[in-house]
Amino acid sequence: MKPVMINVDDLGLSAAVNEAVLRLSEMGRIQASSFMSLGAIASDEVAELKKQHTDIGLHLDFTGFAGLGTLKQVLVKSYLHAWPEKVLQDIINRQLDAFEDKIGDIPVFIDGHQHVHQFPQIRSVLLNIILQRYGNIIAVRSTKTSQKDIKAKLIHTLGGHALDSALDAANITHNQFFAGIYNFNADLKNLQHKWNNWLGMFAEHPLLIMCHPAVSSKHWDDEIKNAREYEWQWLQSEAFAQCWQQHDCYGVNWHNFKQ
């Protein structure tokens, strides 16, 4: 059988995202979710996710609620090493403090909204803070991809190699395979094709697949809202369940990634 962890990004972004996470967790369709700790989550939602044994991690945010610039601006500033270290420390510690306050526990893992956690400067300050606050008992998501497309490989080049080396040196748990990357332009038929490919990948180690579902709602909007609603339709469908079974998958959590 094939070990797979499906992680929903952007928990806390909106009520529609939170509802999708809760319902998919209750259905046993996901194993983890990344929480934007500057966003909102209700205490009963946290309790339900814990009841379902869904891992909750920090989705480190620079471009969303944190409002520190566009992805391009954050990326350029990182590569120019233009962030004052104290500013980065404050940003990261603030979000970790908010996570612990709202979730009532430390993160099981840390990743980044738009993968900012792997960018130069940010990754080194983040890892120092992780080791200071928690030691090496929490995991960090690697963007090392098992996909063959250009976008997936490009994401990993934006700091992923250096992050992987640093995680190995610090003996911090991380995934070896990563999938779920696409241009957010797929309908249900295309999503089925993509997930069939992702779940069909050879995985010597557990495979981590990210996704971004949200239930349909007229009360909020963002630039990938349509894609989020298609992902919700797909992940809660019987067709997804059949795809999962056809590839002989079983769900795992972050503790299964430990060496």
N, C-alpha and C positions, 0 to 999 in steps of 0.2 A: 504493500500500500504506500501511497505517496503523502508525506506530511506537508500540510499547507496551512499558513496563517493568513487570513483575510483581515486587513486593517482598514477601517474607515477613517479617513482624514477629516479634520475640520469640525469635530465635535465642539459644540459651544458657539458655532458661527451663527446659527439660527434655530428656531424651534423646529423647522422642517428637517434640518439635518439631525438634530437630537432625536426626533421621533423616528427617523429612519434607523439610526443606530440602535435605539431601544428595541424596535420591532425586529430588526434583523438579529440582534442578540438573543431575543426571546425565541426566535425560530432556529437558533443554532447555526445561522449562516455566516457569522463573523466570530472572530476570536479576540480582536483588539480594536481599540479606537484611540486616535490622537486628539487630545483636548487643547483647544486654544484658550488658555487660562484667563485671558483678558475678556473673554466672552462669558456667556451665561449658561448655567446648568442648574437644575433644581436638585435639592437633596434627595428626593425620592427617585429621580433618574439615576443619580450616582448609586443609590442603594440597590436599584434593580440591576444595574450593570455588574456590580460586585456579586449580587446573588447569582447571576448567570456566569460568573467567573470570566468575564470579559476583561482583558488587560487594558488599563487606561494609562496612557503616556502623555507627556507634554509635547504639543505641537508648537515648537518655538517659532514665534511670529515677529517679523520685522515689517512686513508689507501690508498687513491687514489691520487688526485693531491697534497694533502698536504705532501705525502711521508714520513710519520712518522713511518712507519713499517708495517708489516703484521698484519692481524686481531689478530692473536695469540699474537704477540708482544705487541700490543696496549692493549689487554685485560689483559695480565699478568702484565704489567706495571701499569695498573689502579688498579688491585686488590692488588698489592704491595704498592699502594700509593706512587709510585716513580716519578710521574710527579711533577716538580716544579710548584707551583700555578701560578707564573708569566708566565711561558711558556704556560700553558693552557689558561690563560686570553688573551695572545697575539694571540694564534691560533684562538680562538673563535671570538675575536673582529675583527681580520683581515678578517675573512670570513663574518661577519656581515657587516663590512664596504664595502667589495667588493659587497655583495648582494645589499646594498642600492645604490651603485654607478651604477651597471649594470641594476638593475630592476627599479630604480627611486622611490623606496618606501621601507617601512619596511616589513619584512616577515609577511605573514598572519599566518604562523605556523613554527615550527622547528621540524625536525626529524634528524636521523643520517644515514649516509652511513654505511651499515653493523651494524646498530643500536648502534653505538658508543656513542650516546647521553645519553644512560641509564647506561653506565659503571660507577663504583665507581670513585670518584674524578671528572671525566669529568662532570657528571650530576650536582654535587653540584656547581661547578664553572659556568657551563652553566646557571643554574637557577638564580644564583646571578647576572650574567650579564644581563639576560633577565629582571629581576625585576629592575635593575639599569637603563637600557636603555629604556625599554618600559613599565614598570609596568606589570600588568597582562592582557594586551589587546591582546596579541598574544597567539596562541594555541601551544601545544606540543604533539607530537604523542606518544601514549602509545602502547606497544607491547603486552598488555593483549589480549590473543587470544581467538577466538571462535572456533578454530580448535582443533581437538582431537589428532593429530599426535605428535610424540615425538619431532621433530625438532621445531615445533611451540611453544610447551611448554618450551623447553630448552631455546629458545631465551628470553622468558620473565623472566626466572630465572636469567639471567645474568644482573641483576640490575633493571628489570622492576617493581618488587614489591616496591622497595624503591623509584623509580621514581614516581610511581602512588601516593604513600603516600605524597611525597613532592609536587606534583602538586595539590593534594587536599588541603594540608595545605596552599599553596600560592594562592588558588582559581584561578588556571590557567586552562583554558579550555583544555580538552583532550578527546579523543575517549574512549568509553567503550568496544568496540569490534574491533578486528583486524584480518584480514585474508589476504591470498595471498602468504603464505609461502609454498614453495616446494623446491625440490632439483635441479631445473632448468634442468631436464632431460625429460621433457614431449614433445610429439609431439602434433599435432592439436587434435587428438582424445582424448588424455589424458588431454589436457588443457580444452577441452569441459566438460569432466567429473569433473575435479576439480572445474571449475567455476560454474557448475551446483550445486555442493555441497556447495560452498561458498555463492552463491546467495540464496541458499535454506535454509541457516541457520536462526534460529529464532533470531530476533534482537529486544530487548525491546528499545534499543537506536539505533541511526544511526550506520551503519556498515561501517568501513573503509577497503578497499581492496587495497593493494599495488600491483604494477606490474612494469615491466621493458622492455617495447617494444622498438624496433628500426627497422626502415625500412631496407630492404636488401641493403647492400653496400659492395663493395670490398675495400673501402678506409680506413677502420679502423678495429680493432679487439680487443676483450677482452675475458676473460675466459668463459663468458656466452653468447657470441654473437649469437650462434645458437638458444638458448632459447629466446633471445630478438626478433629474427626475427619470430619465431613461435608465440610469444605473439602478435606481430604486426598483423600477419595474422589472428589470432583469434579475436582480439579486433575490427578489422575493418570489420569483416565478418558479413553476414546476419545471420549466425547461432548464433553469440553472441547477436545480436539484438533480435532474437527470444527467447533466453535464458533469457535475461533481462526482456522481456515482460511476459514470462511464470511465472516468479517469482514475477511479479507485483511490480517491483522496480521503484523508481524514484530518480533522482540525487539530492544530497544536497551538500552544501558547509560548510566550517568550522563554519560560524555563526549559522548554524543549530545545532551545537554540544553544544552551550552554555546552561548552566543549567537555 
